[in-house]
Amino acid sequence: MRPGDERELAEAVRGATGTLSIRGGGTRAPAIEGAAVLETGGLAGIRLYEPGALTMVAGAGTPLAEVEAALAVEGQRLAFEPMDHRGLMGSAGEPTIGGVVAGNVSGPRRIQVGACRDFLLGVRFVDGSGTVVANGGRVMKNVTGY
């Protein structure tokens, strides 16, 4: 299964009749034997990037390299420096922003700037029952303040 949007993902999880094995960029363990594989690659793409507000919205399946490249164009970077563990773990695949957030992957600057999840303003995900859960979000300015 490779859902292309949040609605399809929720339907796939809700309709599952057995174990699901989630596959992001393929940098971790192989699929669980006998489980249906749910790939997040169809949930890729940067949907919003506001360099001045230091704000980005990206799908879980977005390759980390794509996020880092978009930031670099504007002279920005991920302060928490997510490490590329493929060499250490002997794995292949392409790290995704969803995997970085799920694993709270952070590099050596974590002690100074905080971990990956400290930089999240909001998150939307589908839980094990197929329900879309939204937490946090962007703050919108208006004439009365924040």
C-alpha positions in Angstrom: 0.0 0.0 0.0 1.3 3.4 -0.9 -1.3 6.1 0.1 -1.0 9.5 -1.7 -2.6 11.6 0.9 -3.8 11.7 4.5 -7.3 10.5 3.7 -5.9 7.4 1.8 -3.5 6.7 4.7 -6.3 6.9 7.3 -8.5 4.6 5.1 -5.6 2.1 4.7 -5.0 1.9 8.5 -8.7 1.8 9.3 -9.2 -1.0 6.8 -6.2 -3.1 7.9 -7.2 -6.6 8.8 -3.8 -7.7 10.2 -0.4 -6.4 11.1 1.0 -3.4 9.2 4.7 -2.9 8.6 5.5 0.8 8.0 8.1 1.6 5.4 9.5 5.1 5.1 12.8 5.6 3.3 13.9 2.0 3.8 16.7 2.9 6.3 15.6 0.6 9.1 14.5 -3.0 9.7 12.9 -5.0 6.9 9.2 -5.6 6.8 7.6 -7.8 9.4 7.1 -11.3 7.9 3.5 -11.8 6.9 2.6 -8.1 7.5 1.1 -5.8 4.9 3.6 -3.1 4.0 2.4 0.5 4.2 4.8 2.8 2.4 5.0 6.6 3.2 6.7 7.6 0.0 3.4 8.8 -1.5 3.2 11.3 1.4 6.2 13.3 0.2 6.7 16.9 -0.7 7.3 20.3 0.9 3.9 21.9 1.1 4.9 25.2 2.6 8.2 26.9 3.2 8.4 30.4 4.7 12.1 31.2 5.2 11.5 34.5 7.0 9.2 32.7 9.5 11.6 29.7 9.8 8.6 27.5 9.0 8.2 24.5 6.8 5.4 22.0 6.3 6.5 18.7 4.7 4.9 15.2 4.3 6.3 12.3 6.3 7.7 10.6 3.1 9.8 13.7 2.1 13.5 12.8 1.7 15.6 14.5 4.3 18.0 15.6 1.5 15.1 17.5 -0.2 14.3 19.3 3.1 18.0 20.2 3.6 18.4 21.3 0.0 15.4 23.7 0.2 16.8 25.1 3.5 20.3 25.5 2.0 19.0 27.7 -0.8 18.0 30.2 1.8 21.1 29.9 3.9 19.3 27.8 6.5 19.7 24.4 8.0 18.2 22.0 10.6 19.8 23.2 13.8 19.6 19.8 15.5 21.8 18.3 12.7 20.1 14.9 12.2 22.8 12.3 11.7 22.9 9.9 8.7 23.1 6.6 10.5 23.2 4.4 7.3 26.9 3.8 7.5 26.8 3.0 11.2 23.8 0.7 10.9 24.8 -0.8 7.6 21.5 0.1 6.0 20.5 1.6 2.7 17.5 3.6 1.6 16.9 7.4 1.9 16.2 9.0 5.3 12.9 10.9 5.4 11.7 13.7 7.5 9.0 11.4 9.0 11.7 9.0 10.1 13.7 11.8 11.6 10.7 13.0 13.6 9.5 9.5 14.6 13.0 8.6 15.9 13.7 12.1 17.3 17.0 11.8 15.4 19.4 14.5 16.5 23.1 15.1 16.1 25.9 16.5 18.3 24.3 20.0 18.7 21.3 18.5 20.5 22.8 19.5 23.9 23.0 23.1 22.8 19.9 23.6 20.6 17.6 20.8 21.5 16.3 17.7 19.8 14.3 17.3 16.6 10.9 17.3 18.3 11.8 20.5 20.1 11.5 22.3 16.7 8.1 21.0 15.8 5.3 23.6 15.9 2.7 21.1 15.0 2.2 17.6 13.7 -0.6 15.6 12.0 -0.5 11.9 12.0 -2.8 8.8 11.6 -3.0 6.7 14.8 -3.4 2.9 14.9 -7.2 3.1 14.6 -7.1 5.2 11.4 -8.0 8.5 13.1 -6.2 11.7 12.0 -4.7 13.4 15.0 -3.5 17.0 14.9 -1.4 18.7 17.6 -0.1 22.2 17.6 0.2 24.4 14.5 1.5 27.6 13.1 0.9 30.9 15.0 -0.8 33.5 12.8 -0.1 37.2 13.3 -2.9 39.7 13.3 -3.3 43.3 14.2 -3.8 42.5 17.9 -0.6 40.4 18.2 -0.1 36.7 18.2 
